[in-house]
Amino acid sequence: MNKIQDFLSSLYGYFDPGSVLYLWTLPDKQTHPFTAGTLAEMATAAGRLTPSYDVYFGVGATVHSLGQYERPKNEDIMAIPGLWVDIDVYHPVAHKSKALPPDINAAMELLPNDLPPSIITWSGYGIHAYWLFREPWEFNAPEERARAAKLLQSLQAVVKQNAAARGWRIDPTADLARVLRLPGTLNKKIPDSPVQCRVIERSELRYNPSDIEDLLPPVPDNPVHHRTEKFERRPTDGPAELMLRNCRFLQHCQLNAKDITYAEWLAMLTNVARASDGIHAAHQISALDPERYRPEDTDKKLAEALAMNPQTCEYIRTVVGFPGCPQGGCGVQAPCSWSLSKVGKARAVVRGISIPTPETVLTQEVLGALALLKKEDQIEYAKFKATCKGRVNLNDLEKMVKQYKKQVRQESHLHVVQDGEKPGTRMLSNTVPEIPLDLVLPPNFRFEKSGILYVRETSSGDIQAYKAVGTPAIISERLFNVDTETEKLEICFQYLNGWRKVLFPRSTVMDSRKILRLADFGVAISSESAKYTVKWFDVLLDVNQDRIPVTQAVSKLGWRGDREFVLPNFSPHYRIDIDDDGSQRTISGFTTVGDRSEWIARMQYLRQSPKARFILAASFAAPLLRILGQRNFIIHNWGNSQDGKTATLWAAMSVWGNPDRLISTFDTTTTAMERKAALHSDLPLAINEREVLSRGKKDDINPLLYTLGEGRGRNRADKKGLQITATWRTIALSTGEGTLSNTGSFDGVMTRVLEISDGPLAHDRDFARNLYYFLPRNHGHAGPEFLSQLLAADYGTIFATYREFQSVFRASYQDRIDSHIDAVACVATADYLTSAWVFGEPWEQAKAGAMATGGHILTGLITKKEASESERAWEAFKDWIAENQAMFKERTNGPCFGYIEKGDMPFDKPDFYVIRSVVDQFLSERFSSSRKIIREWALTGKIESYNHGGKIRYDAPGRVLESGVRARVIKIREVNL
C-alpha cells in the first residue's frame, strides 16, 4: 500500500463504498471523482497527476456524481471523516502575508493543548491537522450538517485566537466542502522548486464529535447559510460609500486588499453587495488585488453572497478573526446596515460630515437624517449637535429639523438645482444636449453652452453668480490604476467645434492651485475661477457616483492573472495609464496597420532564413516566459553592416506594432532602460546598434546585461522613502557589429546572452532594405492574433511541448550551456505555435520546422567550456605570461612578476612561479573574482594546491628574489610557450 492510499484509508476506510470522493487539480481546475470503494484507484490517479498538477482532495464526501469541472457545495456534503485546520508557515515567496508562524514548531503550538490531532501533514508551506472520528459523521438532516459546520468553526476559532495572541493570522478553512493538499503529492506553488507533501505525525487517537464539543468554547451562529427569501433591492437602499466610510472592517478590506483572506473577502461581499451600487463597489474593492481578481469569478461569488445572509459584526470579530472593531461595537449588527437600514443610513450621513458648517449641515439629506436620529437614536443626535457648536447656529438647526418636511426650496430664476430638489430631476443634457455623458446637475450650479456658473443666495435673498468654467466641462470617467493604486479623472470639455478629453490625477483636479494646469490644455479657467472649478468637479462627482464610469488602468503591459493580457487596443478591461512622454510614445507604437496577408507573405519569405526565423519567433516567445517558467534572456545578433540584422529586428517588432516606435538604442541611462523593460513586461524589448555606445560604456555593459536578465531594477529612494522597484519579464533582442560578451565577461552574462553571428538576410539585401518601407505601413496583426489563441489554449499542453524540445536539445547538444538550451526550447515552442496559429502550417510541419531552427541556432552558440570564466581567464593569463617573460628573469629592468625554474633534464618543461599578488591583480582587473578563478584552476590541475594544516592553499613561500624578499607564489603546471 503506497503512502497516498495509506492516508486515504485512514480517513475513508470505514465509509460506505458508494460515498463519492474526489481529487481536484490546479491549474486546470478539474474534478476527478472516485468512491470510497476505489481508494486504490484514487491513490494511483493522484500519483499520475502530481508531476503536472497540484493535487487536492475534497475532505467531505457526497452522494452526488460530479462533472469534470464541478465541485460540491456545503449543502452537498453528506459525511466527513473528522475535523481539520490549515496553518500556513511563513515563506517569502509562497505566502504574501508576513503575519504567519515562522516554522513548523511555532505552527504546532497553535493547536489546542487538550486536543492532540490524529494526523498532522506538511503541505509544503504549512501544516494540516486532522482530528479523525471513530466513525464517519453522516448528516441525515440539515441540522446535523449545521452542527458539524459549527463545531469545525469552533475548533478553528481556538486556533485563530491562539495565533492572534502572537500577532499571526490564520486563513479560515471551516467550509465542509474544503479541499486540502493530498500527502504524497507535490506542492508546485513555486514551479521551479516543487515540495513534497507528507505525513509528519500520526497517532491512533480517534474522537466522538461530542468529545470535542465539550472541550471547545461556543461560537456565534454561522450567518452564511442560504436565505429563505431571495434578496431584493429597495429604492431606499443607500450607496456602498456609507458603509465603507463607517466600517473599520470594510476599510481594512480596501486598504489591505492584496493580503486579506478568502473569508474576509467573502464577508465583505455579503455586505457591500447589498448597497445600491454594491456590485460595482464589490468589483472595485476586489480589483485592488489584481493578482487574484477575475471579474467572472467575482460575479459568481457575488451571486452566492446575495443568496446568503450578510455576515454580522459579531461573526466577523469572532470567526473571521478581525480585531479592529471598536470596543462595544459601532451600533449596527452588520456592516450593510450603514447603507440599508434607515437609522444606519442616517448615522452614516451625519458621521460623514467631518467639519460641520451651514453649507454641509443645512441640506435636506442631513436634516432628514437628523430628524430620524432625534426620534430613533437621541444619543447619536446629541453627539452630532455637540460637534456643531460654534460652527452652526443650534437654534436654527433645531427649527429646520422640525420643519424640513414642510420646506420646499423653489428653483431660482437661473434654473439652478437647489439643495432641496430630488436628485436626478435636472440633467446636464437639458441645456447642452450634445454632451458626451449625461449627468445629474449638482445643487447651486448653472450649466449652459456658454459655461458653468456657481450660484448662491445671500442672506438678503439676492442671487450671486460666479464663473467656474468658461466652457461646458464634466468628469467623463474615473480611472483607478491597479499598479500604483491611485485614481485619475478624465475631464471632457468643449473645445473649438468638438469635445476634448484630458486625464489628470484626482489631487490635481481637486486642488485650486494645481487645477490651473488644465488651462494649458484649453480648459477655460483662471486663478480667479479656480476654486469654483474645483467645487464644480467635486460636487459633480459626488452626485454622480453611479453615473460616471470607473475603469481599471495599469502602468505596465503583460499578464494580469492566468487568462488576461494587457496590450494597447487588445485588453477591454484595462486602460493604459502612463505619465511620461517617452512611454506614451512607445505605447502609441502598438498599432495595427495595413494588409495582414501582405505581412504574412513577406514573413514567410523571411522565415526561410533559420536565423531570421528564430529572431522572429523570439518576438512571439516573450508572452510564454510566464507560462513556461523561463527566465529572461537576451538574443544578440552581431556581424557586418548591411546584412539584415536591423531589418530582421524590425520584422520581429512588427509582430506587435510599428517597429520605428518600439525599437530603442543602447545609448540610454540605466533608469530609462529599466522603465522601458518594465513597460514591455511579457513583450520583447528591442535594442538596436550596440555601436552607439562609447568605448568605455561598451567595456562596462555587463551590469546592464545582468539587470535585463535579472528582471528587476535597482532599489531607489527619494525623500518620501523607497520607490517601487521596476520588475519585468522579457526577451531582449539586440543588434550590433560586435559581440556583447568578451574575454572578461562574467559567467552570468555568458549564460544570459545568446549571440548569433552574421546577418540573417545577407543573401537578399534588397529584401532587407525594402522592409524599412514596408513594415511601418503593415504591422501589428500577428501579435494580438497570437495572444487570442494563447489565452484560449491549454497551458499544460504548451508546457509539455516545451519540455519535449528541451529534452531533444539536451540530448543532442550536451556540450551547450543549459540556460541556452532552455532559451532555445522556449523560442522553439513559440515558433511551433506561431507556425500553426499565424502562418497556418500543419502541426507536424510546424514542429519539424521549429526543431530544425532550434538545432541550427544551438550549433552556432558557444560551448560550456568556451563560456567558463575560469577557462577564458586561463587563456588570457597564458597570453599575458608570454608577453611578460622578461619579468620572470633573475635580472629584470622592470618589476619582477615571479621566476622560472628549469627542469632536471634538458627537455623538461620549466616551472613558472608567479607572485600571488600579481595573479590577483591580473584577474581582478579583468574578471569577476580572483579567488574563485584560482580555486577552479587548482581543481582542473592548472596550478598546484597544497594541504596546509587541513586547509587547502593555492600559494606557497617561494625562493628569495633578487630584492631579498621571499614572496608567496603560485606554481603554474600547464604553460606552453
C-alpha positions, -999 to 999 in steps of 0.1 A, spaced: 0 0 0 16 33 -10 17 64 12 -12 81 -7 -35 51 -3 -25 47 33 -35 83 41 -68 79 22 -76 46 40 -70 63 74 -98 88 65 -122 68 44 -116 32 53 -149 29 71 -170 50 47 -199 35 27 -182 21 -5 -206 42 -26 -197 75 -10 -184 99 -37 -149 113 -31 -128 134 -55 -95 148 -64 -92 184 -77 -63 197 -97 -47 231 -104 -42 250 -127 -68 232 -148 -95 232 -120 -107 197 -130 -126 174 -107 -117 136 -107 -144 117 -89 -140 83 -72 -158 63 -45 -148 52 -10 -147 17 -25 -120 27 -51 -93 42 -28 -65 23 -46 -75 38 -80 -78 72 -64 -43 69 -50 -29 57 -84 -46 86 -102 -31 111 -77 4 97 -83 -1 100 -120 -14 136 -118 12 151 -94 41 155 -118 20 180 -138 -6 194 -114 -12 205 -78 -34 177 -64 -60 183 -37 -87 161 -22 -122 170 -10 -124 162 27 -161 158 28 -180 130 9 -211 134 -11 -236 110 -28 -240 130 -60 -219 123 -91 -196 151 -101 -189 166 -135 -155 174 -149 -155 210 -136 -180 206 -107 -173 207 -70 -198 201 -43 -212 229 -22 -215 228 16 -251 216 14 -240 187 -9 -216 172 18 -232 141 34 -203 129 56 -170 140 70 -141 118 85 -132 143 111 -123 180 117 -93 199 103 -73 231 104 -49 246 78 -20 267 92 4 284 68 40 288 77 59 319 66 77 317 33 89 349 14 78 336 -20 49 312 -13 29 335 10 23 372 8 15 377 44 43 380 69 20 376 99 25 338 99 42 313 122 79 312 113 83 274 114 66 241 120 71 241 157 55 276 161 26 264 139 21 233 161 20 255 193 -13 270 180 -31 236 182 -53 231 213 -33 215 241 -60 192 253 -70 180 217 -40 163 201 -46 157 164 -49 122 149 -27 131 118 -5 161 110 7 166 75 32 190 59 16 207 29 49 222 16 45 256 32 23 249 62 7 221 82 -27 204 81 -40 189 113 -68 163 113 -89 151 143 -105 119 130 -138 104 143 -143 69 154 -168 65 126 -179 88 97 -201 116 108 -231 112 84 -256 141 80 -291 128 80 -307 162 83 -296 199 76 -295 205 113 -268 178 116 -247 194 89 -251 228 106 -239 213 139 -208 198 122 -201 232 105 -204 250 138 -180 225 155 -155 229 128 -157 267 131 -153 264 169 -121 244 166 -106 268 141 -117 298 162 -95 284 190 -65 281 167 -72 316 152 -73 331 188 -40 314 197 -25 329 165 -39 364 171 -23 364 205 11 361 188 3 386 161 -3 359 134 -32 353 110 -48 320 101 -69 316 70 -104 301 78 -110 268 62 -142 259 80 -163 251 50 -174 215 48 -167 214 11 -130 223 17 -102 208 -5 -68 202 10 -34 191 -4 -30 154 -6 0 139 12 23 121 -12 18 147 -40 39 177 -49 32 213 -39 41 232 -71 33 267 -58 69 277 -67 71 258 -101 109 256 -101 111 242 -66 82 216 -60 79 204 -24 67 170 -13 35 169 8 38 143 35 25 129 68 48 141 96 28 128 127 3 101 131 -15 85 161 -43 61 168 -64 88 185 -100 90 174 -128 111 187 -166 114 190 -180 148 179 -194 152 214 -159 148 230 -147 178 210 -178 198 216 -173 196 254 -138 209 251 -143 239 228 -160 273 235 -191 282 216 -190 304 185 -218 327 172 -243 311 148 -229 310 113 -249 335 92 -237 323 59 -264 298 53 -288 304 24 -316 328 28 -351 315 28 -362 346 8 -345 360 -22 -326 393 -17 -345 422 -32 -332 457 -37 -353 486 -25 -354 522 -37 -343 533 -2 -310 514 -3 -280 537 1 -246 536 -17 -217 514 -5 -198 546 4 -219 549 36 -207 516 50 -172 520 36 -169 553 54 -180 539 87 -170 503 90 -134 496 100 -136 460 87 -146 471 52 -119 498 53 -94 471 62 -106 451 32 -99 481 10 -65 491 24 -52 456 26 -69 441 -4 -38 422 -15 -35 405 18 -70 397 30 -81 361 34 -108 344 14 -131 346 45 -126 383 49 -133 388 12 -165 368 14 -176 387 45 -170 419 26 -190 407 -4 -220 396 17 -223 432 30 -211 455 2 -231 437 -25 -263 448 -8 -257 485 -13 -275 503 -42 -242 503 -61 -229 473 -43 -220 451 -73 -198 478 -88 -183 487 -54 -175 450 -47 -157 447 -80 -138 479 -73 -126 466 -39 -118 431 -53 -99 447 -82 -75 463 -58 -58 429 -58 -51 424 -95 -33 391 -90 -64 374 -76 -91 394 -92 -111 379 -120 -144 397 -129 -162 365 -139 -152 347 -107 -162 378 -86 -196 378 -103 -202 342 -94 -192 348 -58 -214 379 -56 -244 357 -67 -235 334 -39 -231 362 -14 -265 377 -22 -280 342 -16 -265 343 19 -274 364 49 -249 392 54 -222 382 78 -227 400 111 -202 422 131 -200 395 158 -193 368 133 -166 389 116 -150 396 150 -151 360 164 -149 336 135 -134 356 107 -110 370 133 -110 407 126 -96 425 157 -102 461 147 -138 467 156 -143 494 183 -150 483 219 -187 478 224 -194 478 187 -204 506 164 -242 505 168 -251 482 139 -255 444 137 -239 441 103 -218 465 81 -245 466 54 -268 483 79 -250 516 73 -264 516 37 -297 496 42 -314 504 75 -329 539 79 -312 545 112 -279 531 99 -280 553 68 -289 583 90 -259 577 112 -237 573 82 -248 606 67 -241 626 98 -209 608 106 -197 616 71 -196 653 79 -161 658 93 -164 696 99 -199 708 103 -207 741 85 -240 756 75 -233 745 39 -227 709 48 -254 705 76 -284 726 64 -292 703 34 -323 682 31 -303 649 33 -287 659 66 -318 675 80 -338 643 72 -311 621 88 -311 643 119 -349 642 122 -348 604 122 -320 602 147 -338 626 170 -366 601 171 -347 568 170 -312 575 184 -311 605 206 -275 598 218 -262 600 182 -283 631 176 -268 648 208 -233 639 197 -237 655 163 -252 686 178 -222 689 201 -199 689 171 -219 717 155 -215 740 185 -197 772 174 -200 763 138 -237 761 131 -265 781 149 -281 754 170 -314 772 174 -317 775 136 -307 738 133 -335 727 157 -361 748 138 -350 734 104 -350 698 117 -386 703 128 -397 719 96 -376 701 70 -406 681 57 -426 712 50 -397 731 34 -396 731 -4 -370 754 -18 -381 767 -51 -358 767 -82 -344 801 -88 -349 821 -119 -314 809 -130 -327 773 -133 -302 761 -107 -308 728 -89 -314 737 -53 -304 716 -22 -340 706 -16 -347 691 -50 -350 654 -57 -317 641 -71 -318 634 -108 -346 658 -116 -324 680 -138 -298 666 -162 -270 684 -180 -284 674 -214 -314 697 -207 -292 727 -215 -263 710 -235 -280 682 -255 -248 671 -273 -229 664 -241 -210 630 -244 -221 617 -209 -253 629 -194 -250 636 -157 -272 650 -129 -268 688 -124 -254 694 -89 -270 718 -65 -262 756 -69 -247 754 -104 -259 765 -138 -247 745 -167 -251 760 -202 -233 761 -236 -216 794 -225 -200 778 -195 -206 769 -158 -217 792 -130 -217 788 -93 -248 804 -79 -257 811 -43 -283 831 -24 -271 857 0 -286 863 35 -306 892 20 -321 869 -7 -301 882 -36 -287 858 -62 -250 859 -69 -233 840 -97 -196 832 -101 -178 819 -131 -165 783 -126 -155 773 -162 -159 793 -194 -170 762 -214 -190 731 -206 -167 706 -188 -175 674 -170 -158 643 -154 -164 616 -180 -145 588 -164 -127 577 -133 -95 557 -138 -82 535 -109 -46 524 -116 -42 489 -100 -4 491 -103 0 525 -85 -33 523 -65 -41 559 -74 -71 575 -92 -72 599 -121 -102 618 -135 -109 622 -172 -120 658 -179 -142 661 -210 -147 697 -222 -159 716 -253 -130 728 -274 -134 746 -307 -161 725 -326 -158 693 -307 -151 677 -273 -116 671 -260 -106 647 -232 -76 650 -208 -65 629 -179 -53 643 -146 -46 629 -111 -76 634 -88 -54 655 -65 -48 680 -93 -85 684 -102 -94 688 -65 -67 715 -58 -75 751 -67 -38 758 -74 -29 727 -93 -61 727 -114 -47 756 -134 -27 730 -153 -60 723 -172 -57 758 -188 -27 746 -208 -49 720 -225 -76 745 -234 -99 745 -204 -113 780 -199 -103 786 -162 -83 813 -144 -68 818 -109 -100 837 -100 -124 810 -110 -102 780 -99 -119 775 -65 -153 773 -81 -140 750 -108 -128 726 -80 -162 729 -63 -179 721 -95 -159 689 -102 -162 679 -65 -200 681 -63 -204 668 -98 -185 637 -88 -204 634 -55 -239 634 -71 -230 612 -100 -212 583 -83 -233 558 -101 -233 575 -135 -196 583 -140 -180 550 -152 -150 537 -133 -123 519 -154 -93 500 -142 -60 512 -155 -24 498 -155 11 512 -158 27 482 -175 18 458 -202 17 420 -200 -1 393 -180 -29 400 -155 -39 367 -139 -39 335 -160 -62 345 -188 -59 382 -193 -31 401 -211 -28 438 -213 -18 452 -247 -30 485 -262 -62 481 -282 -64 445 -271 -75 444 -235 -111 455 -230 -109 456 -192 -79 480 -188 -67 514 -199 -30 522 -202 -22 549 -177 13 563 -182 25 598 -174 59 602 -191 61 613 -227 87 586 -237 65 558 -225 34 573 -242 54 574 -275 62 537 -271 26 529 -263 15 547 -294 36 523 -314 13 494 -306 -9 498 -336 -25 476 -362 -20 489 -397 -20 477 -433 -26 444 -450 -23 412 -429 -19 389 -459 9 410 -473 27 409 -440 23 371 -438 37 367 -473 68 388 -465 74 370 -432 71 336 -449 99 345 -472 120 359 -443 114 327 -423 134 308 -450 165 321 -432 169 300 -399 184 329 -380 157 353 -391 130 327 -383 145 323 -348 146 360 -341 110 365 -354 98 335 -332 116 351 -302 93 381 -305 63 358 -301 80 339 -273 80 367 -247 44 361 -235 54 324 -230 80 332 -203 55 332 -175 37 300 -187 69 281 -191 87 294 -160 115 306 -182 138 334 -170 147 364 -191 173 362 -217 190 383 -245 194 374 -281 222 394 -297 227 393 -335 261 406 -345 281 408 -377 288 430 -407 268 461 -415 240 458 -442 235 421 -437 199 425 -425 204 425 -387 183 456 -381 158 447 -408 152 414 -390 148 432 -357 122 455 -374 104 424 -387 103 409 -352 88 440 -336 63 445 -364 46 415 -348 33 439 -321 32 473 -339 52 500 -356 89 490 -352 101 525 -358 85 535 -324 90 502 -305 128 499 -310 152 518 -288 190 520 -287 217 512 -262 225 549 -258 203 554 -228 205 556 -190 201 525 -168 169 541 -153 154 547 -187 162 511 -198 146 497 -166 114 517 -172 112 506 -208 117 470 -198 90 472 -171 67 488 -196 74 459 -220 69 432 -194 59 399 -212 67 415 -245 100 417 -264 124 445 -258 142 456 -289 176 474 -286 194 484 -318 231 492 -325 255 485 -297 280 506 -316 263 539 -305 279 533 -271 312 549 -262 343 527 -258 340 529 -220 303 520 -220 309 491 -243 335 477 -219 312 482 -190 280 468 -204 279 438 -181 258 455 -153 231 464 -179 230 428 -192 228 415 -157 199 439 -150 180 429 -181 184 393 -174 175 396 -137 142 412 -144 145 437 -115 158 472 -114 178 490 -88 163 498 -54 160 536 -53 148 561 -27 136 597 -26 127 620 3 95 600 8 112 567 12 119 537 -10 105 539 -45 87 509 -62 113 487 -78 107 481 -115 102 444 -125 97 427 -158 97 395 -178 111 400 -213 133 387 -241 157 414 -252 165 414 -289 196 434 -298 220 440 -327 255 453 -332 286 448 -353 304 433 -323 295 408 -295 281 418 -262 304 394 -243 341 395 -242 370 377 -225 363 394 -193 325 389 -192 311 373 -161 297 338 -162 262 352 -156 264 373 -188 275 343 -208 246 323 -197 220 351 -202 231 361 -237 226 341 -269 249 355 -295 240 348 -331 267 357 -356 262 372 -391 233 390 -406 202 368 -413 194 385 -446 229 388 -461 217 367 -491 190 392 -501 199 427 -491 173 442 -514 146 424 -495 161 436 -462 161 473 -474 126 471 -486 114 461 -451 121 496 -439 95 509 -462 70 481 -459 68 474 -421 58 509 -409 28 506 -433 20 469 -424 23 457 -388 6 448 -356 -17 420 -369 2 389 -357 8 397 -320 -29 402 -310 -38 372 -331 -12 350 -313 -24 363 -279 -60 354 -287 -50 318 -295 -27 317 -265 -54 328 -240 -77 301 -252 -51 274 -252 -42 246 -227 -11 258 -209 -3 223 -198 0 211 -234 22 241 -242 44 233 -213 47 197 -224 58 208 -259 84 230 -243 97 200 -223 98 179 -254 120 205 -272 141 208 -241 147 171 -239 156 167 -275 180 196 -275 197 185 -242 203 150 -257 217 163 -290 238 193 -277 252 181 -244 282 205 -246 260 236 -248 250 257 -219 218 245 -201 203 280 -199 209 285 -237 191 252 -244 162 263 -222 160 296 -240 161 280 -275 135 255 -264 113 284 -253 117 301 -287 111 268 -305 78 264 -286 68 299 -298 80 290 -334 59 258 -333 27 277 -321 32 306 -344 37 284 -375 3 268 -368 -17 297 -354 -4 326 -375 11 311 -407 -13 282 -410 11 253 -412 1 217 -402 12 209 -366 37 182 -377 53 205 -402 54 233 -376 71 211 -351 97 198 -376 105 234 -386 108 246 -351 131 217 -342 154 223 -372 156 260 -365 164 255 -328 191 230 -338 206 254 -363 209 281 -336 223 258 -310 250 247 -334 263 282 -335 262 290 -298 292 288 -275 300 256 -256 302 252 -218 339 253 -219 341 284 -240 316 301 -216 336 292 -185 351 323 -169 380 303 -155 388 288 -189 387 323 -206 408 337 -177 434 309 -182 438 315 -219 442 353 -212 467 345 -184 489 323 -206 490 351 -232 499 375 -205 528 353 -193 541 350 -229 540 388 -232 559 393 -200 585 365 -200 612 391 -194 596 399 -160 604 363 -148 642 365 -153 665 368 -124 677 402 -135 650 425 -150 648 462 -157 611 463 -147 590 449 -118 595 412 -110 564 390 -116 580 357 -104 607 333 -115 613 302 -137 629 270 -125 643 247 -152 638 210 -150 664 185 -140 665 170 -175 674 190 -207 639 185 -222 619 190 -191 594 219 -192 604 248 -170 581 256 -140 567 291 -137 562 306 -103 540 337 -103 538 360 -73 503 356 -58 496 394 -56 505 397 -93 480 369 -102 453 386 -80 458 419 -97 457 404 -132 424 386 -125 407 414 -105 413 439 -133 397 416 -160 374 392 -143 348 389 -116 366 371 -87 403 363 -83 397 337 -55 370 319 -74 391 315 -106 423 304 -88 403 278 -70 389 265 -103 424 265 -118 435 242 -90 406 219 -93 414 214 -130 451 209 -124 464 241 -140 481 252 -108 495 234 -77 475 232 -45 488 225 -10 473 210 22 484 233 50 471 221 83 439 207 69 433 238 48 438 239 10 461 267 -1 470 276 -37 502 295 -30 534 288 -10 565 306 1 588 310 -29 625 314 -31 642 346 -21 641 370 -50 669 394 -61 654 421 -40 659 399 -9 621 394 -4 605 360 -2 571 363 -18 542 338 -18 540 323 -53 516 302 -74 532 273 -93 519 271 -128 516 235 -141 504 239 -176 521 266 -198 533 260 -233 553 290 -246 
